[in-house]
């Protein structure tokens, strides 16, 4: 399943190095299709409650799902 740009997603696993935990929400900002060398992936931007960016992370599906 491909998530369109600007879709809201929920992380399914912790990303400790960015202090993100499963259940945090983010927005898909980029999709990277699979190639012979790399798996399909996404850039997801996660925000604090005040709207500030906490982190932009690269994830492979299915570490996130659409709510």
Residue frames as qw, qx, qy, qz and C-alpha x, y, z in Angstrom:
[[0.000, 0.889, 0.459, 0.000, 0.00, 0.00, 0.00],
 [0.414, 0.245, -0.002, 0.877, 1.33, 3.43, -0.93],
 [0.161, -0.747, -0.456, 0.456, 0.49, 6.39, 1.28],
 [0.359, 0.780, 0.231, 0.457, -0.09, 9.64, -0.63],
 [0.336, 0.221, -0.258, 0.878, 1.93, 12.74, 0.22],
 [0.232, -0.322, 0.201, -0.896, 0.56, 14.71, 3.18],
 [0.729, -0.351, -0.534, -0.246, -1.26, 11.67, 4.59],
 [0.418, -0.621, 0.480, -0.457, -1.38, 11.53, 8.36],
 [0.774, 0.089, -0.626, 0.017, 0.15, 8.33, 9.67],
 [0.672, -0.659, 0.242, -0.238, 0.71, 6.67, 13.02],
 [0.242, 0.560, -0.786, 0.098, 4.07, 5.10, 13.87],
 [0.917, -0.190, -0.261, -0.234, 3.82, 1.41, 14.72],
 [0.851, -0.148, -0.262, 0.431, 7.24, 1.16, 16.33],
 [0.375, -0.860, 0.031, 0.345, 9.52, 3.30, 18.45],
 [0.636, 0.599, -0.102, 0.476, 12.29, 5.29, 16.80],
 [0.654, -0.625, -0.218, 0.367, 14.45, 5.74, 19.89],
 [0.541, -0.038, 0.099, 0.834, 17.18, 7.85, 18.27],
 [0.022, -0.410, -0.265, -0.872, 14.53, 10.51, 17.52],
 [0.119, 0.088, 0.656, -0.740, 12.62, 10.07, 20.82],
 [0.598, 0.009, -0.286, -0.749, 9.52, 8.93, 18.91],
 [0.331, -0.055, 0.896, -0.292, 7.28, 6.18, 20.24],
 [0.043, -0.297, -0.881, -0.365, 4.72, 3.88, 18.68],
 [0.043, -0.740, -0.645, 0.185, 1.47, 5.80, 18.44],
 [0.116, -0.564, 0.065, 0.815, 3.08, 9.16, 17.57],
 [0.572, 0.710, 0.410, -0.037, 1.53, 10.80, 14.53],
 [0.305, -0.420, 0.389, 0.761, 3.30, 12.23, 11.53],
 [0.575, 0.706, 0.104, -0.400, 2.76, 13.40, 7.97],
 [0.776, 0.148, 0.437, 0.429, 4.14, 11.71, 4.86],
 [0.069, 0.849, -0.128, -0.509, 6.27, 14.30, 3.07],
 [0.314, 0.594, -0.636, -0.380, 7.99, 12.07, 0.49],
 [0.944, 0.039, 0.297, -0.138, 7.63, 8.62, -1.04],
 [0.012, 0.622, -0.726, -0.294, 10.65, 6.71, -2.33],
 [0.923, 0.194, -0.099, -0.317, 9.69, 3.87, -4.71],
 [0.821, -0.313, 0.446, 0.170, 11.63, 0.62, -4.53],
 [0.443, 0.723, -0.486, -0.212, 14.63, 0.13, -6.79],
 [0.869, 0.170, -0.456, 0.093, 16.93, -2.83, -7.34],
 [0.430, 0.298, -0.567, 0.637, 19.12, -1.51, -4.51],
 [0.105, -0.089, 0.505, -0.852, 16.60, -0.09, -2.01],
 [0.010, -0.489, -0.865, 0.109, 13.26, -0.93, -0.48],
 [0.102, -0.711, -0.373, -0.587, 10.28, 1.39, -0.84],
 [0.411, -0.333, -0.516, 0.674, 10.22, 4.00, 1.92],
 [0.071, -0.878, -0.367, -0.300, 8.82, 7.25, 3.21],
 [0.247, 0.176, -0.352, 0.886, 9.98, 10.45, 4.80],
 [0.384, -0.707, -0.580, -0.126, 7.64, 11.22, 7.69],
 [0.095, 0.433, -0.278, 0.852, 7.61, 14.53, 9.56],
 [0.477, -0.531, -0.680, 0.167, 6.51, 14.32, 13.20],
 [0.033, -0.628, 0.007, -0.777, 5.23, 17.35, 15.08],
 [0.138, -0.138, -0.696, 0.691, 4.85, 18.48, 18.68],
 [0.021, 0.679, 0.712, -0.178, 1.47, 19.62, 19.99],
 [0.017, -0.772, -0.080, 0.630, 2.43, 23.25, 19.28],
 [0.671, 0.728, 0.100, -0.103, 3.09, 22.49, 15.61],
 [0.018, -0.799, 0.580, 0.158, 6.89, 22.52, 15.77],
 [0.833, 0.315, -0.448, -0.073, 8.72, 19.78, 13.92],
 [0.743, -0.556, 0.370, -0.035, 10.18, 17.15, 16.26],
 [0.441, -0.344, 0.746, 0.363, 11.85, 15.01, 13.62],
 [0.718, 0.488, -0.248, -0.431, 11.83, 13.98, 9.98],
 [0.546, -0.330, 0.770, 0.011, 12.48, 10.25, 9.75],
 [0.485, 0.315, -0.672, -0.463, 12.93, 7.72, 6.98],
 [0.616, -0.087, 0.692, -0.367, 10.75, 4.65, 7.43],
 [0.217, 0.088, -0.862, -0.449, 9.98, 1.52, 5.46],
 [0.734, -0.193, -0.077, -0.646, 6.47, 0.17, 5.42],
 [0.324, -0.686, -0.516, -0.398, 4.78, -1.04, 7.53],
 [0.378, -0.162, -0.527, 0.744, 6.23, 1.04, 10.44],
 [0.197, 0.197, 0.209, -0.938, 3.35, 3.44, 9.92],
 [0.115, 0.462, 0.861, 0.178, -0.36, 3.20, 9.16],
 [0.150, -0.354, -0.214, -0.898, -3.02, 5.65, 8.12],
 [0.184, 0.133, 0.702, -0.675, -5.50, 6.43, 10.90]]
